[in-house]
């Protein structure tokens, strides 16, 4: 997933972003040695029924 915010926080500055997605992020965390303790979703106002994943992970 990727996007552009042309006026980030009303600053007039363009910000480009990309997100690997839930599955890829979980895989990357595990491959880096993290243990996932919790995963939850926060409402995402960009689409009607969407959430953004948040991760609680511990190294080791």
Residue, then its C-alpha position, 0 to 999 in steps of 0.5 A: x500500500x502506498x500513497x501521497x499526502x500533498x499537504x502534510x499537517x497543513x505544512x504545504x509539504x508533500x509526504x510519500x509513504x508506503x506500508x508493507x501490510x500486516x502479513x509482511x510486517x509480521x513476517x519481517x518482525x519475526x525474521x528480525x528476531x521479534x516475538x509478537x505479543x499482540x496485534x490489534x487494529x485501529x480505525x482507518x478513516x481512508x476507507x469505510x471498513x478498514x483498520x490499520x494494524x498495530x503491533x506489540x513486539x518484543x526482541x528476543 
